[in-house]
Amino acid sequence: MLIDLALTHARQATPLSDPNPRVGCVIADAEGRILGQGHTQQRGGPHAEIMALRDAAARGHATAGAIAYVTLEPCSHHGRTGPCCDALVAASIRKVVASIADPNPLVAGQGFERLRAAGVEVEVGPGAMQSRELNIGFFSRMVRKTPWVRLKAAASLDGKTALPNGVSQWITGEAARADGHAWRARASAILTGVGTVLDDDPRLDVRHAETARQPQLVVVDSQLQTPPAAQLFMAPRAVWIYAATRNDAKAAALEARGATVTYLPNAQGKVDLPALMADLARREVNELHVEAGHKLNGSLMREGLLDELLLYLAPKLLGDGMGIATHAFAGGPLSSLSDALPLEFRSADRLGDDLRIVARVTGRDAF
C-alpha cells in the first residue's frame, strides 16, 4: 500500500522534524503511479505534503485528480508554515488518505473538515497505529501536556549499571553505544542529573549517529553545582538547568556559558520534577531521553513520570554494584510483588554481544 511508503518517508523525518511530528506523504494518480513524495523538513521548513507537491512539480507531473497518502491529518492553521490542507486543495487533489487525526488542538479534525468542504474525499485510518507510535512524543505533548519519557540504561545481566566505586565505562559494546546515540538523536531533549555531570563530565550529545540537529540538554541541579567548564556546553544546543535553591552568582556564571537557569523547587527543597515536565512541554519537547544516575532514575519512577525503558544488557555479571534506580517507590522497598512497576516488553534485539530491550510502563500509552 502507498500509505506504507508514506510511513517510510515519515520515519526519515525522525531526527529532523522535531518539534513538528514525523510525517510522510505520497501523491499518486488513479492507477497508483507515484507523482511525488516527501517528508516533513526541519523546524520552520515545508511539511510532508508540500515536499510531495514540489517533488511532483519537479518531475513535471500534474496533480489534478490525484490521491494524497499522508501519515497525519494535513494542518489547517498558520504556524511556522501555511495550511497544508489549503495547498492540497489548490493542487486539485481529489482524495486524501490519512493515517490519523492530528492531536494538536489547532488542527484536531479541522484539516479534514476543510478538505471535505472543498470537495476533497477523505479517508482516515490506514497506518494509524504506526503513525501514532512514530509520533508518540508529539501525541503525549499535545494530549497529556508532558513529554514522552524514555529512560536509557546499560547494565550487566544481573542488573548492575556500575561497580561499587562508580566505574561504568564500558559495560556494553560499541554496537550498543552507537545505537544509544541513535535514540538520543530521535529525542527532543536529553535529561541528566548533576551527579552524572560531576562524576563523569559527559558531553551527552549525538556523535555516533547521523543527525541534522543536536537535542537540547536538561540538567536537574538543585544546588547549581554544574561547573561552567563542563563538557556538556561543547555541543551547539540549548542547555536548560533546573534548580531549587537560588544562587545568583552561580546562575550568572552558567548563563554566561549559554545556559538557561529555571528555579522549580518543591516542598522538600529539590527540583519539582512534574513541574519540570510541564515546563519542557511548553518548550515543545516531545520525547525526553533520560541518561542519569540511579537516584534521579528512582525519583522519576517514584513520581510516576517514566513511560518507557530502553535497557542494554551486557553478557557479564558484576556482582555487588549500583543498580538502575534507588528509592524508586514511595515508602521504601516493596513488600508485595503486586506493587511492582508493571512493564510490557515492546522489543528485544541483539546488538553485537549485547541485548537491547524496550519495555513500556503498562497503560502509559492509553491517551
RAWO-V722116 format. One record per pair of residues at least 4 apart in sequence whose ideal C-beta (glycine too) atoms are under 6 Angstrom apart, sorted by the first residue. I is the first residue (numbers start at 0). J is the second residue. Records with the same first field share a line. If there is no record, write none. Layout:
I=J + J
This chain:
1=25 + 27 + 68
2=68 + 125 + 126
4=25
5=23 + 24 + 25 + 68 + 70
6=23 + 70 + 126 + 129
8=23 + 36 + 38
9=21 + 22 + 23 + 38 + 70 + 133
11=38
12=16 + 21 + 38 + 39
13=21 + 185
14=184 + 185 + 210
15=41 + 211
16=21 + 39
17=187
18=283 + 285
19=39
20=71 + 134 + 137
21=133 + 134
22=39 + 47 + 70 + 71
23=38 + 47 + 70
24=37 + 47 + 48 + 51 + 69
25=36 + 68
26=34 + 35 + 51 + 55 + 62 + 65 + 67
27=31 + 33 + 66
28=32 + 65
34=55 + 60 + 65
35=51 + 54 + 55
36=51 + 54
37=47 + 50 + 51 + 54
38=47
39=46 + 47
40=44 + 45
43=79
45=49 + 50
46=83
48=69 + 73 + 83 + 87
49=86
52=90
55=60 + 62
62=90
63=91
64=93
65=92
66=94
67=87 + 92 + 95
68=96
69=97
70=98 + 130
71=101
72=97 + 100 + 101 + 106 + 110 + 111
73=83 + 84 + 110
74=82 + 83 + 106 + 110
75=82 + 84 + 106 + 109 + 110 + 113
76=105
77=81
84=110 + 113 + 114
87=92
88=117
94=120
95=114 + 119 + 121
96=122
97=123
98=126 + 127 + 130
99=127 + 130 + 131
100=108
101=106
102=138 + 141 + 142
103=141
106=110
111=121
114=119 + 121
115=121
126=130
131=138
134=138
135=147
136=147 + 285 + 286
137=285
138=142
139=143 + 147
140=280 + 285
142=366
143=366
144=280
145=276 + 280
146=279 + 280 + 284 + 287
147=286 + 306
148=287 + 304 + 305 + 306
149=288 + 307 + 309
150=289 + 305 + 308
151=290 + 309
152=160 + 310 + 323
153=170 + 171 + 311
154=158 + 159 + 160 + 312
155=159 + 313 + 315 + 316 + 317
156=312 + 316
157=316
158=322
159=317 + 320
160=321 + 323
161=165 + 167 + 320 + 321
162=166 + 320
163=319 + 320
170=313
171=175 + 311 + 313 + 353
172=351 + 352 + 353
174=350 + 351
175=311 + 350 + 353
177=207
178=350
180=205 + 207 + 208
181=208
182=309
183=189 + 205 + 288
184=205 + 208 + 210
186=214 + 286 + 288
187=284 + 285 + 286
188=214 + 215 + 217 + 284 + 287
189=203 + 214 + 216 + 288
190=217 + 287 + 289
191=195 + 203 + 218 + 290 + 291
192=219 + 291 + 292 + 295
193=220 + 224 + 225
194=198 + 292
195=199 + 291 + 292
196=225 + 229
200=229 + 230
202=230 + 233
203=216 + 231
204=213 + 234
205=210 + 213
213=234 + 235 + 236
215=236 + 237
216=231 + 238
217=239
218=225 + 240
219=241 + 270 + 295
220=224 + 225 + 240 + 242
221=242 + 243 + 269 + 270
222=244
223=242 + 246 + 249
225=229 + 240
227=252 + 253 + 256
232=256
238=258
239=259
240=253 + 258 + 260
241=261 + 263 + 270 + 275
242=262
243=264 + 268 + 269 + 270
245=262
250=260
253=258 + 260
254=258
263=270 + 271 + 274 + 275
265=269 + 271
272=302 + 304
279=284
291=295 + 296
293=321 + 322 + 324 + 325
294=325
296=323 + 324
297=301 + 324 + 325 + 326 + 327
299=304 + 305
300=305 + 324 + 327
301=327 + 328 + 329
306=360 + 363
307=359
308=358
309=357
310=356
311=353 + 355
312=354
313=353
314=352
328=333
333=338
341=361
342=358
343=359 + 361
344=358
345=357 + 359
346=357
347=356
348=355
350=355
359=363
